[in-house]
């Protein structure tokens, strides 16, 4: 008797003896491929979820996604510290 594998991760589904990952966003289903195990498929789904939804994405492995540094406007260089820009006409 064939037994359905236990699905542990959102967006990860069995396909034969492998696993595939998919995510829906904005009415579009993004198929992410077939993987050897659930964890590989779940990590692929996490990467796409983060790409699509940023910090609001539901992630299975949040520590695996590198945090992007936040740069605020006041942290940027002042205009006095930048090199002057030269226009196309040489000014």
C-alpha positions, 0 to 999 in steps of 0.5 A, spaced: 500 500 500 502 506 497 502 511 503 502 519 502 508 522 504 507 527 510 508 534 508 511 539 513 512 545 509 507 550 506 508 550 498 512 544 498 508 538 494 510 530 493 511 528 486 513 521 485 519 520 489 521 527 489 518 534 491 516 540 488 515 547 490 511 553 488 508 559 491 502 564 489 503 571 489 498 576 485 494 571 482 500 568 479 503 561 481 510 561 481 513 553 480 520 553 482 522 546 480 523 539 483 528 537 489 530 531 492 527 532 499 522 537 502 528 541 505 531 543 499 524 545 496 522 549 502 528 553 502 527 554 494 520 557 496 523 561 502 527 565 497 522 566 492 517 568 498 522 573 500 523 576 493 516 577 492 514 579 499 520 582 502 520 582 510 513 580 510 514 573 507 512 567 511 519 563 511 520 556 514 527 558 515 528 565 516 535 565 519 537 562 512 535 569 508 540 574 509 538 581 512 539 587 508 541 593 511 537 598 512 539 605 509 535 611 511 536 618 508 539 621 513 545 616 513 546 617 506 552 622 504 551 629 504 552 633 498 558 636 500 562 629 500 560 627 493 564 628 487 561 634 483 557 631 477 559 633 470 553 634 465 553 631 458 555 638 455 561 639 460 558 643 466 
